[in-house]
Amino acid sequence: MKLEDQVCSLELAKKLKELGVKQESYWSWLKGDADYGDEPYLLGCTTKLEEDECSAFTVAELGEKLPNKIEKNNGVTI
């Protein structure tokens, strides 16, 4: 299975960053350069993201970010 199929898409990663999700993931969408041809973003590992780069979360990492419970407006907990 390709790595791209195991992490969230670039579009979703950008949206999660925009929504304020803490950027802590093993994988990241990194800005490509001329050495890599036409690919504007590539998957890679880094300890520091540039402003236009974002975390490429795996399903497990996203699952860990979910709250333990969710309370609705009427006080019901799911």
Phi and psi restraints in degrees (range 20) as a CNS / XPLOR table:
assign (resid 1 and name C) (resid 2 and name N)
       (resid 2 and name CA) (resid 2 and name C) 1.0 -73.7 20.0 2
assign (resid 2 and name N) (resid 2 and name CA)
       (resid 2 and name C) (resid 3 and name N) 1.0 148.8 20.0 2
assign (resid 2 and name C) (resid 3 and name N)
       (resid 3 and name CA) (resid 3 and name C) 1.0 -59.7 20.0 2
assign (resid 3 and name N) (resid 3 and name CA)
       (resid 3 and name C) (resid 4 and name N) 1.0 -37.1 20.0 2
assign (resid 3 and name C) (resid 4 and name N)
       (resid 4 and name CA) (resid 4 and name C) 1.0 -58.8 20.0 2
assign (resid 4 and name N) (resid 4 and name CA)
       (resid 4 and name C) (resid 5 and name N) 1.0 -25.1 20.0 2
assign (resid 4 and name C) (resid 5 and name N)
       (resid 5 and name CA) (resid 5 and name C) 1.0 -85.9 20.0 2
assign (resid 5 and name N) (resid 5 and name CA)
       (resid 5 and name C) (resid 6 and name N) 1.0 -5.9 20.0 2
assign (resid 5 and name C) (resid 6 and name N)
       (resid 6 and name CA) (resid 6 and name C) 1.0 -108.4 20.0 2
assign (resid 6 and name N) (resid 6 and name CA)
       (resid 6 and name C) (resid 7 and name N) 1.0 -5.5 20.0 2
assign (resid 6 and name C) (resid 7 and name N)
       (resid 7 and name CA) (resid 7 and name C) 1.0 -124.2 20.0 2
assign (resid 7 and name N) (resid 7 and name CA)
       (resid 7 and name C) (resid 8 and name N) 1.0 165.9 20.0 2
assign (resid 7 and name C) (resid 8 and name N)
       (resid 8 and name CA) (resid 8 and name C) 1.0 -69.0 20.0 2
assign (resid 8 and name N) (resid 8 and name CA)
       (resid 8 and name C) (resid 9 and name N) 1.0 153.6 20.0 2
assign (resid 8 and name C) (resid 9 and name N)
       (resid 9 and name CA) (resid 9 and name C) 1.0 -64.9 20.0 2
assign (resid 9 and name N) (resid 9 and name CA)
       (resid 9 and name C) (resid 10 and name N) 1.0 161.3 20.0 2
assign (resid 9 and name C) (resid 10 and name N)
       (resid 10 and name CA) (resid 10 and name C) 1.0 -59.0 20.0 2
assign (resid 10 and name N) (resid 10 and name CA)
       (resid 10 and name C) (resid 11 and name N) 1.0 -41.4 20.0 2
assign (resid 10 and name C) (resid 11 and name N)
       (resid 11 and name CA) (resid 11 and name C) 1.0 -62.4 20.0 2
assign (resid 11 and name N) (resid 11 and name CA)
       (resid 11 and name C) (resid 12 and name N) 1.0 -45.9 20.0 2
assign (resid 11 and name C) (resid 12 and name N)
       (resid 12 and name CA) (resid 12 and name C) 1.0 -66.0 20.0 2
assign (resid 12 and name N) (resid 12 and name CA)
       (resid 12 and name C) (resid 13 and name N) 1.0 -40.7 20.0 2
assign (resid 12 and name C) (resid 13 and name N)
       (resid 13 and name CA) (resid 13 and name C) 1.0 -60.1 20.0 2
assign (resid 13 and name N) (resid 13 and name CA)
       (resid 13 and name C) (resid 14 and name N) 1.0 -42.2 20.0 2
assign (resid 13 and name C) (resid 14 and name N)
       (resid 14 and name CA) (resid 14 and name C) 1.0 -64.3 20.0 2
assign (resid 14 and name N) (resid 14 and name CA)
       (resid 14 and name C) (resid 15 and name N) 1.0 -41.3 20.0 2
assign (resid 14 and name C) (resid 15 and name N)
       (resid 15 and name CA) (resid 15 and name C) 1.0 -65.4 20.0 2
assign (resid 15 and name N) (resid 15 and name CA)
       (resid 15 and name C) (resid 16 and name N) 1.0 -42.5 20.0 2
assign (resid 15 and name C) (resid 16 and name N)
       (resid 16 and name CA) (resid 16 and name C) 1.0 -62.7 20.0 2
assign (resid 16 and name N) (resid 16 and name CA)
       (resid 16 and name C) (resid 17 and name N) 1.0 -40.4 20.0 2
assign (resid 16 and name C) (resid 17 and name N)
       (resid 17 and name CA) (resid 17 and name C) 1.0 -64.7 20.0 2
assign (resid 17 and name N) (resid 17 and name CA)
       (resid 17 and name C) (resid 18 and name N) 1.0 -43.3 20.0 2
assign (resid 17 and name C) (resid 18 and name N)
       (resid 18 and name CA) (resid 18 and name C) 1.0 -59.5 20.0 2
assign (resid 18 and name N) (resid 18 and name CA)
       (resid 18 and name C) (resid 19 and name N) 1.0 -35.3 20.0 2
assign (resid 18 and name C) (resid 19 and name N)
       (resid 19 and name CA) (resid 19 and name C) 1.0 -79.7 20.0 2
assign (resid 19 and name N) (resid 19 and name CA)
       (resid 19 and name C) (resid 20 and name N) 1.0 -4.2 20.0 2
assign (resid 19 and name C) (resid 20 and name N)
       (resid 20 and name CA) (resid 20 and name C) 1.0 95.1 20.0 2
assign (resid 20 and name N) (resid 20 and name CA)
       (resid 20 and name C) (resid 21 and name N) 1.0 13.6 20.0 2
assign (resid 20 and name C) (resid 21 and name N)
       (resid 21 and name CA) (resid 21 and name C) 1.0 -67.0 20.0 2
assign (resid 21 and name N) (resid 21 and name CA)
       (resid 21 and name C) (resid 22 and name N) 1.0 130.4 20.0 2
assign (resid 21 and name C) (resid 22 and name N)
       (resid 22 and name CA) (resid 22 and name C) 1.0 -58.2 20.0 2
assign (resid 22 and name N) (resid 22 and name CA)
       (resid 22 and name C) (resid 23 and name N) 1.0 129.8 20.0 2
assign (resid 22 and name C) (resid 23 and name N)
       (resid 23 and name CA) (resid 23 and name C) 1.0 -86.1 20.0 2
assign (resid 23 and name N) (resid 23 and name CA)
       (resid 23 and name C) (resid 24 and name N) 1.0 77.2 20.0 2
assign (resid 23 and name C) (resid 24 and name N)
       (resid 24 and name CA) (resid 24 and name C) 1.0 -128.4 20.0 2
assign (resid 24 and name N) (resid 24 and name CA)
       (resid 24 and name C) (resid 25 and name N) 1.0 100.8 20.0 2
assign (resid 24 and name C) (resid 25 and name N)
       (resid 25 and name CA) (resid 25 and name C) 1.0 -151.1 20.0 2
assign (resid 25 and name N) (resid 25 and name CA)
       (resid 25 and name C) (resid 26 and name N) 1.0 153.7 20.0 2
assign (resid 25 and name C) (resid 26 and name N)
       (resid 26 and name CA) (resid 26 and name C) 1.0 -67.5 20.0 2
assign (resid 26 and name N) (resid 26 and name CA)
       (resid 26 and name C) (resid 27 and name N) 1.0 -41.0 20.0 2
assign (resid 26 and name C) (resid 27 and name N)
       (resid 27 and name CA) (resid 27 and name C) 1.0 -99.5 20.0 2
assign (resid 27 and name N) (resid 27 and name CA)
       (resid 27 and name C) (resid 28 and name N) 1.0 150.6 20.0 2
assign (resid 27 and name C) (resid 28 and name N)
       (resid 28 and name CA) (resid 28 and name C) 1.0 -140.6 20.0 2
assign (resid 28 and name N) (resid 28 and name CA)
       (resid 28 and name C) (resid 29 and name N) 1.0 150.4 20.0 2
assign (resid 28 and name C) (resid 29 and name N)
       (resid 29 and name CA) (resid 29 and name C) 1.0 -88.1 20.0 2
assign (resid 29 and name N) (resid 29 and name CA)
       (resid 29 and name C) (resid 30 and name N) 1.0 109.7 20.0 2
assign (resid 29 and name C) (resid 30 and name N)
       (resid 30 and name CA) (resid 30 and name C) 1.0 -105.1 20.0 2
assign (resid 30 and name N) (resid 30 and name CA)
       (resid 30 and name C) (resid 31 and name N) 1.0 144.4 20.0 2
assign (resid 30 and name C) (resid 31 and name N)
       (resid 31 and name CA) (resid 31 and name C) 1.0 -65.2 20.0 2
assign (resid 31 and name N) (resid 31 and name CA)
       (resid 31 and name C) (resid 32 and name N) 1.0 126.7 20.0 2
assign (resid 31 and name C) (resid 32 and name N)
       (resid 32 and name CA) (resid 32 and name C) 1.0 -77.4 20.0 2
assign (resid 32 and name N) (resid 32 and name CA)
       (resid 32 and name C) (resid 33 and name N) 1.0 172.8 20.0 2
assign (resid 32 and name C) (resid 33 and name N)
       (resid 33 and name CA) (resid 33 and name C) 1.0 -138.0 20.0 2
assign (resid 33 and name N) (resid 33 and name CA)
       (resid 33 and name C) (resid 34 and name N) 1.0 -178.4 20.0 2
assign (resid 33 and name C) (resid 34 and name N)
       (resid 34 and name CA) (resid 34 and name C) 1.0 -58.7 20.0 2
assign (resid 34 and name N) (resid 34 and name CA)
       (resid 34 and name C) (resid 35 and name N) 1.0 -26.8 20.0 2
assign (resid 34 and name C) (resid 35 and name N)
       (resid 35 and name CA) (resid 35 and name C) 1.0 -65.4 20.0 2
assign (resid 35 and name N) (resid 35 and name CA)
       (resid 35 and name C) (resid 36 and name N) 1.0 -19.3 20.0 2
assign (resid 35 and name C) (resid 36 and name N)
       (resid 36 and name CA) (resid 36 and name C) 1.0 -105.9 20.0 2
assign (resid 36 and name N) (resid 36 and name CA)
       (resid 36 and name C) (resid 37 and name N) 1.0 15.6 20.0 2
assign (resid 36 and name C) (resid 37 and name N)
       (resid 37 and name CA) (resid 37 and name C) 1.0 76.6 20.0 2
assign (resid 37 and name N) (resid 37 and name CA)
       (resid 37 and name C) (resid 38 and name N) 1.0 -134.9 20.0 2
assign (resid 37 and name C) (resid 38 and name N)
       (resid 38 and name CA) (resid 38 and name C) 1.0 -87.8 20.0 2
assign (resid 38 and name N) (resid 38 and name CA)
       (resid 38 and name C) (resid 39 and name N) 1.0 -3.4 20.0 2
assign (resid 38 and name C) (resid 39 and name N)
       (resid 39 and name CA) (resid 39 and name C) 1.0 -72.1 20.0 2
assign (resid 39 and name N) (resid 39 and name CA)
       (resid 39 and name C) (resid 40 and name N) 1.0 112.7 20.0 2
assign (resid 39 and name C) (resid 40 and name N)
       (resid 40 and name CA) (resid 40 and name C) 1.0 -72.6 20.0 2
assign (resid 40 and name N) (resid 40 and name CA)
       (resid 40 and name C) (resid 41 and name N) 1.0 -29.7 20.0 2
assign (resid 40 and name C) (resid 41 and name N)
       (resid 41 and name CA) (resid 41 and name C) 1.0 -134.3 20.0 2
assign (resid 41 and name N) (resid 41 and name CA)
       (resid 41 and name C) (resid 42 and name N) 1.0 144.5 20.0 2
assign (resid 41 and name C) (resid 42 and name N)
       (resid 42 and name CA) (resid 42 and name C) 1.0 -130.2 20.0 2
assign (resid 42 and name N) (resid 42 and name CA)
       (resid 42 and name C) (resid 43 and name N) 1.0 153.2 20.0 2
assign (resid 42 and name C) (resid 43 and name N)
       (resid 43 and name CA) (resid 43 and name C) 1.0 -82.5 20.0 2
assign (resid 43 and name N) (resid 43 and name CA)
       (resid 43 and name C) (resid 44 and name N) 1.0 136.5 20.0 2
assign (resid 43 and name C) (resid 44 and name N)
       (resid 44 and name CA) (resid 44 and name C) 1.0 -163.1 20.0 2
assign (resid 44 and name N) (resid 44 and name CA)
       (resid 44 and name C) (resid 45 and name N) 1.0 -177.3 20.0 2
assign (resid 44 and name C) (resid 45 and name N)
       (resid 45 and name CA) (resid 45 and name C) 1.0 -115.8 20.0 2
assign (resid 45 and name N) (resid 45 and name CA)
       (resid 45 and name C) (resid 46 and name N) 1.0 137.0 20.0 2
assign (resid 45 and name C) (resid 46 and name N)
       (resid 46 and name CA) (resid 46 and name C) 1.0 -156.9 20.0 2
assign (resid 46 and name N) (resid 46 and name CA)
       (resid 46 and name C) (resid 47 and name N) 1.0 157.5 20.0 2
assign (resid 46 and name C) (resid 47 and name N)
       (resid 47 and name CA) (resid 47 and name C) 1.0 -97.3 20.0 2
assign (resid 47 and name N) (resid 47 and name CA)
       (resid 47 and name C) (resid 48 and name N) 1.0 -12.3 20.0 2
assign (resid 47 and name C) (resid 48 and name N)
       (resid 48 and name CA) (resid 48 and name C) 1.0 -137.9 20.0 2
assign (resid 48 and name N) (resid 48 and name CA)
       (resid 48 and name C) (resid 49 and name N) 1.0 122.4 20.0 2
assign (resid 48 and name C) (resid 49 and name N)
       (resid 49 and name CA) (resid 49 and name C) 1.0 -92.0 20.0 2
assign (resid 49 and name N) (resid 49 and name CA)
       (resid 49 and name C) (resid 50 and name N) 1.0 141.3 20.0 2
assign (resid 49 and name C) (resid 50 and name N)
       (resid 50 and name CA) (resid 50 and name C) 1.0 -75.9 20.0 2
assign (resid 50 and name N) (resid 50 and name CA)
       (resid 50 and name C) (resid 51 and name N) 1.0 168.4 20.0 2
assign (resid 50 and name C) (resid 51 and name N)
       (resid 51 and name CA) (resid 51 and name C) 1.0 -58.1 20.0 2
assign (resid 51 and name N) (resid 51 and name CA)
       (resid 51 and name C) (resid 52 and name N) 1.0 -38.8 20.0 2
assign (resid 51 and name C) (resid 52 and name N)
       (resid 52 and name CA) (resid 52 and name C) 1.0 -94.7 20.0 2
assign (resid 52 and name N) (resid 52 and name CA)
       (resid 52 and name C) (resid 53 and name N) 1.0 14.5 20.0 2
assign (resid 52 and name C) (resid 53 and name N)
       (resid 53 and name CA) (resid 53 and name C) 1.0 -108.6 20.0 2
assign (resid 53 and name N) (resid 53 and name CA)
       (resid 53 and name C) (resid 54 and name N) 1.0 161.1 20.0 2
assign (resid 53 and name C) (resid 54 and name N)
       (resid 54 and name CA) (resid 54 and name C) 1.0 -150.2 20.0 2
assign (resid 54 and name N) (resid 54 and name CA)
       (resid 54 and name C) (resid 55 and name N) 1.0 161.7 20.0 2
assign (resid 54 and name C) (resid 55 and name N)
       (resid 55 and name CA) (resid 55 and name C) 1.0 -70.2 20.0 2
assign (resid 55 and name N) (resid 55 and name CA)
       (resid 55 and name C) (resid 56 and name N) 1.0 140.3 20.0 2
assign (resid 55 and name C) (resid 56 and name N)
       (resid 56 and name CA) (resid 56 and name C) 1.0 -107.5 20.0 2
assign (resid 56 and name N) (resid 56 and name CA)
       (resid 56 and name C) (resid 57 and name N) 1.0 83.8 20.0 2
assign (resid 56 and name C) (resid 57 and name N)
       (resid 57 and name CA) (resid 57 and name C) 1.0 -67.7 20.0 2
assign (resid 57 and name N) (resid 57 and name CA)
       (resid 57 and name C) (resid 58 and name N) 1.0 142.5 20.0 2
assign (resid 57 and name C) (resid 58 and name N)
       (resid 58 and name CA) (resid 58 and name C) 1.0 -84.1 20.0 2
assign (resid 58 and name N) (resid 58 and name CA)
       (resid 58 and name C) (resid 59 and name N) 1.0 169.6 20.0 2
assign (resid 58 and name C) (resid 59 and name N)
       (resid 59 and name CA) (resid 59 and name C) 1.0 -60.6 20.0 2
assign (resid 59 and name N) (resid 59 and name CA)
       (resid 59 and name C) (resid 60 and name N) 1.0 -41.5 20.0 2
assign (resid 59 and name C) (resid 60 and name N)
       (resid 60 and name CA) (resid 60 and name C) 1.0 -62.8 20.0 2
assign (resid 60 and name N) (resid 60 and name CA)
       (resid 60 and name C) (resid 61 and name N) 1.0 -42.6 20.0 2
assign (resid 60 and name C) (resid 61 and name N)
       (resid 61 and name CA) (resid 61 and name C) 1.0 -64.2 20.0 2
assign (resid 61 and name N) (resid 61 and name CA)
       (resid 61 and name C) (resid 62 and name N) 1.0 -40.1 20.0 2
assign (resid 61 and name C) (resid 62 and name N)
       (resid 62 and name CA) (resid 62 and name C) 1.0 -66.2 20.0 2
assign (resid 62 and name N) (resid 62 and name CA)
       (resid 62 and name C) (resid 63 and name N) 1.0 -39.1 20.0 2
assign (resid 62 and name C) (resid 63 and name N)
       (resid 63 and name CA) (resid 63 and name C) 1.0 -61.3 20.0 2
assign (resid 63 and name N) (resid 63 and name CA)
       (resid 63 and name C) (resid 64 and name N) 1.0 -37.3 20.0 2
assign (resid 63 and name C) (resid 64 and name N)
       (resid 64 and name CA) (resid 64 and name C) 1.0 -67.0 20.0 2
assign (resid 64 and name N) (resid 64 and name CA)
       (resid 64 and name C) (resid 65 and name N) 1.0 -24.5 20.0 2
assign (resid 64 and name C) (resid 65 and name N)
       (resid 65 and name CA) (resid 65 and name C) 1.0 -83.0 20.0 2
assign (resid 65 and name N) (resid 65 and name CA)
       (resid 65 and name C) (resid 66 and name N) 1.0 -12.3 20.0 2
assign (resid 65 and name C) (resid 66 and name N)
       (resid 66 and name CA) (resid 66 and name C) 1.0 -70.0 20.0 2
assign (resid 66 and name N) (resid 66 and name CA)
       (resid 66 and name C) (resid 67 and name N) 1.0 146.0 20.0 2
assign (resid 66 and name C) (resid 67 and name N)
       (resid 67 and name CA) (resid 67 and name C) 1.0 -71.7 20.0 2
assign (resid 67 and name N) (resid 67 and name CA)
       (resid 67 and name C) (resid 68 and name N) 1.0 158.1 20.0 2
assign (resid 67 and name C) (resid 68 and name N)
       (resid 68 and name CA) (resid 68 and name C) 1.0 -70.0 20.0 2
assign (resid 68 and name N) (resid 68 and name CA)
       (resid 68 and name C) (resid 69 and name N) 1.0 -29.1 20.0 2
assign (resid 68 and name C) (resid 69 and name N)
       (resid 69 and name CA) (resid 69 and name C) 1.0 -148.8 20.0 2
assign (resid 69 and name N) (resid 69 and name CA)
       (resid 69 and name C) (resid 70 and name N) 1.0 157.5 20.0 2
assign (resid 69 and name C) (resid 70 and name N)
       (resid 70 and name CA) (resid 70 and name C) 1.0 -127.6 20.0 2
assign (resid 70 and name N) (resid 70 and name CA)
       (resid 70 and name C) (resid 71 and name N) 1.0 128.1 20.0 2
assign (resid 70 and name C) (resid 71 and name N)
       (resid 71 and name CA) (resid 71 and name C) 1.0 -104.5 20.0 2
assign (resid 71 and name N) (resid 71 and name CA)
       (resid 71 and name C) (resid 72 and name N) 1.0 129.4 20.0 2
assign (resid 71 and name C) (resid 72 and name N)
       (resid 72 and name CA) (resid 72 and name C) 1.0 -82.6 20.0 2
assign (resid 72 and name N) (resid 72 and name CA)
       (resid 72 and name C) (resid 73 and name N) 1.0 170.1 20.0 2
assign (resid 72 and name C) (resid 73 and name N)
       (resid 73 and name CA) (resid 73 and name C) 1.0 -59.0 20.0 2
assign (resid 73 and name N) (resid 73 and name CA)
       (resid 73 and name C) (resid 74 and name N) 1.0 -30.0 20.0 2
assign (resid 73 and name C) (resid 74 and name N)
       (resid 74 and name CA) (resid 74 and name C) 1.0 -89.6 20.0 2
assign (resid 74 and name N) (resid 74 and name CA)
       (resid 74 and name C) (resid 75 and name N) 1.0 12.9 20.0 2
assign (resid 74 and name C) (resid 75 and name N)
       (resid 75 and name CA) (resid 75 and name C) 1.0 86.2 20.0 2
assign (resid 75 and name N) (resid 75 and name CA)
       (resid 75 and name C) (resid 76 and name N) 1.0 0.8 20.0 2
assign (resid 75 and name C) (resid 76 and name N)
       (resid 76 and name CA) (resid 76 and name C) 1.0 -77.7 20.0 2
assign (resid 76 and name N) (resid 76 and name CA)
       (resid 76 and name C) (resid 77 and name N) 1.0 132.2 20.0 2
assign (resid 76 and name C) (resid 77 and name N)
       (resid 77 and name CA) (resid 77 and name C) 1.0 -102.3 20.0 2
assign (resid 77 and name N) (resid 77 and name CA)
       (resid 77 and name C) (resid 78 and name N) 1.0 132.7 20.0 2
